[in-house]
Amino acid sequence: MKIGLIRASLPSYFPEKHRVWRAAEKALGALCDDHGVTLHIASDIPMNGQETQAILNDFAAQGIDFVLLLHGGFTMGDVARAVAASPFWCGFWSVPEPVRTGDVQLNNFVSLNMSMSIARQVRDLSKRPAQWYHGAPESAALQARLASTLRAIKAAKALEGARIGVIGGLAMTFYNMEVSTSELRARLGVEVAHHDIHELTARMAAVDAARVFNQVTEMSKAAQVSGVSSAQMFLTARAALALRDMAEAGGYDALAVSDWPALQQDPGMHPGAAFTWLEEVHNLPVASEGDVLGAITQLVARSVTGRVGYLLDMTEPDLEAGQLLVWHGGGGPLYLADDHGAKWINHPMIGRGTEEGPIYGAISDLIFRDGPVTLFRVARNASAYFGMTARVAGRDPNGFTGCRGWLEDLTIDGQTASLEDVIATVMAHGLEHHFVLVPGDVAGVLTEFASWAGMDILGHVQMRDHLDRRDFT
């Protein structure tokens, strides 16, 4: 990601005297370094729209993503208008007055106000927003606000040109997860390519035995093997290696894989533990059931937090306790396991009801450790975003076998929500039934990401005891 900084002020104000430029450049440079962002500073201070446009043209040639106009002093409106009318993501920044008596020294908050007002005239801020910032360069609040923008735009940039490999297609009858690859490309710049499940099984069969043995050894060190046969662990290793090879060969940033029912027929396994291994060790998102938007959501999670999250169902609302069980029976990394750690187990649903019982299809089994989390999804062909925060709270019994945790202290869009409100919100918005869980409260950054990406923010819907068609968005 690249930021272009434009410094602006009329000569009758005094940003140099009060060291505005120096302090701002130093603070912004350090912040960019912390977040792996390249900072370009325009050498000229534009006095009008024409001079500003020349700088913007230069920024375009340099591949700048985000333009920040720093009002060191009062700035003429045509400077702000040129920035606001440009195709760049953009923001406007003013700093506090150095003194608050006598002659006004900077008068730049007025310029900030004017800039945002002008931006509304030349830019559809509901689709292409602009952000404002006011604060001293060393202010913790200002730095946090700027950092949120850097993280959010980096997440949007992470999707530009991202490639997702779909292996085996979408799970049967999961109509709600159907996507338009053309819309994804137009909106986010994401490319989707499809592979037949037989390519995966052929690659699994061809993996070198030594690689498979080493993979099983590493997996056995990472988590206890509990009841899974050697044959199934070796199939799991073959799946992990084959999927990794396919990702590398295709240049894929994420995979969306059909984990049932074909792989249960041939070669007779479930790849859940393979998904886990790829996410834990290689930080490669693997969305189960062919969920392309789930894979995109995981790419956002990885950009914002540095780690792939957990693709989960909202499985069981306990209305009496006000807690929500989130769970999935396949995939999910190991890093969020509580003190009991993780185990490799047989998939509990494959083979049950038969004489043999659940004897194949390795998956990871873990309980999330207590703490704050964010649960979110990119939805509706990437035109919408939903996010909520919660706290994982351990309880006994601890939920269904697989990756799971009970959530409480629920909020949606910063608003306290009852469990009934969460259910009403998910149902009213018709959200696809996979959500990504990541540790910590990153809802603000994710909302800003969705805003820069032009997505609708799907907000809180209050539980009612009657139907109200206005709830449906």
URFENBEL-V341122 format. One record per pair of residues at least 24 apart in sequence whose ideal C-beta (glycine too) atoms are under 7 Angstrom apart, sorted by the first residue. I is the first residue (numbers start at 0). GAP is how many residues later the second one is. Records with the same first field share a line. If there is no record, write none. Layout:
I: GAP  GAP
This chain:
0: 36  64  152  153  156
1: 36  38  60  61  62  63
2: 29  34  36  37  61  63  65
3: 36  38  55  60  63
4: 34  36  37  63  65
5: 36  40  46  49  61  63  64  77
6: 35  38  63  65
7: 37  38  61  62  63  64  67  71
8: 36  62  63  64  65  66
9: 63  64  65  66
12: 60  61  92  93  94
13: 59  91  92
14: 57  58  91
17: 80  87
19: 52  75
20: 51
22: 114
23: 46  113
26: 110  111  116
30: 112  115  116  119
34: 112  115  116  119
36: 113
39: 24
45: 33
46: 29
47: 28  30  31
48: 29  30  32  33
51: 27  30  31
52: 29
55: 26  30
63: 24
64: 24  88  92
65: 24  87
67: 25
68: 24  46
70: 37  40  41
71: 34  36
72: 33  34  35
73: 33  34  36  37
74: 36
76: 37  41
79: 34  35  38
80: 37  41
83: 34  35  38  39  46
84: 37  38
88: 64  363
89: 40
90: 39  40  41  42  58
91: 24  38  40
92: 40
93: 40
94: 40  41  42
95: 40
108: 25
126: 327
127: 326
128: 322  323
147: 296  297  300
148: 299
150: 153  294
151: 293  296  297  300
152: 299
153: 149
154: 145  148  149  294
155: 293  296  297
157: 141  145
158: 29  30  31  137  140
159: 29
160: 28
161: 28  91  137
162: 28  30  87  88  89  90
163: 26  28  88  89  90  92  128  131
164: 28  30  81  82  85  87  90
165: 26  27  28  29  90  124  126
166: 28  30  33  79  88  90  91
167: 29  89  90  94  122
168: 89  121
169: 88  120
170: 87  89  118  119
173: 115
175: 256  257
176: 114  116  255
178: 113  114  202
179: 201
182: 198  199
183: 197  198
186: 195  196
187: 194  265
189: 106
191: 100
192: 57
194: 51
196: 61  65
199: 42  43  46
200: 65  66
202: 39  42  43
203: 34  35  38  63
206: 31  34  35
210: 30
211: 25  26  29
214: 25  26
218: 58  125
221: 112
222: 111  118  119  120  121  141
223: 119  120
224: 119
225: 117  118  119
226: 118  119
227: 116  117  118  134
231: 37  128  130
232: 129
234: 32  34
235: 33  37  38  126
238: 30  32  35
239: 34  37  38
242: 31  35  43
243: 34  38
246: 37
252: 46
253: 30  31  33  41  44  45
254: 31  40
255: 31  34  35  36  38  39
256: 29  31  33
257: 31  32
258: 29  30  71
263: 86
267: 92
268: 91  92
269: 60  77  80  91  93
271: 57  58  59  75  89  90  91  92
272: 71  89  90  91
274: 55  56
275: 55  56  57  58  88
278: 29  52  53  54
279: 53  54  55
282: 24  25
285: 45
286: 24
287: 42  43
290: 143
292: 85  86  89  139
293: 140
295: 82  86
296: 79  80  81  139
297: 138
299: 78  149
300: 135  137
303: 138  141  142
304: 133  135  137
306: 28
307: 25
308: 127  128  129
309: 26  93  126  127
310: 123  125
311: 91  122  123  125
312: 120  121
313: 112  121
314: 85
316: 102  106
318: 100  101
321: 86  96  97
322: 70  83  84  85  96
323: 82  83  95  98
324: 74  79  81
325: 49  78  79  81  111
326: 72  73  75  76  77
327: 74  75
328: 34  73
329: 33
331: 32  71
333: 30  32
335: 32  33  103
336: 29  30  32
337: 29  30  31  56
339: 27
341: 24
344: 56
347: 53
362: 39
363: 39
364: 36  37
365: 37
366: 27  31  37  38
367: 24  37
369: 24
370: 68
371: 68  69
372: 64  65  66
373: 64  66  67  68  69  72
374: 60  62
375: 59  60  70
376: 54  55  57  58  59
378: 52  53
381: 73
382: 72  73
383: 71  72  74
384: 65  70  72  73
385: 43  45  72
386: 56  59  60
387: 24  34
388: 52  54
411: 47  48
412: 46  47
414: 45
416: 43
417: 45
419: 43
420: 39  40  41  42
423: 37  38  39
424: 35  36
427: 33  43  44  45
428: 29  44
